Amino acid sequence: MNSEQQPESETRKHPVASGQNSGALQQRTDDAHDHSGHGHSHAEEHMQSSEILTDIVIGMSDGLTVPFALAAGLSGAVGADHINLIWIAGLAEIAAGSIAMGLGGYLAGRTETDHYQSELKREYEEVEKLPQQEKEEVREFFAKLGLSEEVQEQAVNEMTRDKDKWVDFMMKYELGLDRPDPRRAGKSAFNIGFSYIVGGLIPLSPYFFVTEGLTGLKISAGITLVCLFVFGFFKSKMTGVHPLSGALRVMVIGALAAGCAFAVARLIAR
């Protein structure tokens, strides 16, 4: 039975083409919408998880390093009678740093959303004013999938029938832009800011329980360097870097920052 003889209900089930052409097109279209072979929802979950992990890495890396260096510097400058200045200044820095980092994450998220909306508006204008050119771009995409010219024509006609779906298709496969989460900016601000606070309290916490700055520094250095090593290890595994070398690099950077701050404070105090 050819496509003209199929009932209307069958045509709706296979809106692009019927028979073998429809099967081939459907398979290739599914592949186009899912390059990795997983479902669309799985891809979205993976992307959201990746964004959260990225935020945590940004917040924790600065949270562990900056307050650690600040506390080390103050430990080299203040006497035993003024150890409270270390944790007061440290808490102030954590508060200011978490707000600054959170705002940075928020602005980055807003910029991503604004960029997407700007390109979306431009794409709608191009579809409205240059429909043939945009159709040709759709045709080129299906041609790269290896579809025959007949199936390409059917696919283009079906894809461009709905303007919203057409524009979404062009945004994803022409510009490589996925629709951002409208709440991404707020989530990013919270994730980065909270991670910074958690990371900052680790090197600062020993100073609440000691009476001398140098004693607090020794304990803080031991705890923080271990945390930096562990943090660097898992961060490197996530990014594909050799875990051990990545962990050592993160730990050394933190130690150098704290060491330089301590040395400078000592020199100034003299």
Secondary structure as GFF3:
##gff-version 3
##sequence-region A 1 270
A	DSSP	three_ten_helix	3	5	.	.	.	ID=ss1
A	DSSP	alpha_helix	8	13	.	.	.	ID=ss2
A	DSSP	alpha_helix	19	33	.	.	.	ID=ss3
A	DSSP	alpha_helix	40	75	.	.	.	ID=ss4
A	DSSP	three_ten_helix	80	82	.	.	.	ID=ss5
A	DSSP	alpha_helix	84	129	.	.	.	ID=ss6
A	DSSP	alpha_helix	131	144	.	.	.	ID=ss7
A	DSSP	alpha_helix	149	159	.	.	.	ID=ss8
A	DSSP	alpha_helix	163	173	.	.	.	ID=ss9
A	DSSP	alpha_helix	184	204	.	.	.	ID=ss10
A	DSSP	three_ten_helix	205	208	.	.	.	ID=ss11
A	DSSP	alpha_helix	213	239	.	.	.	ID=ss12
A	DSSP	alpha_helix	243	269	.	.	.	ID=ss13
###
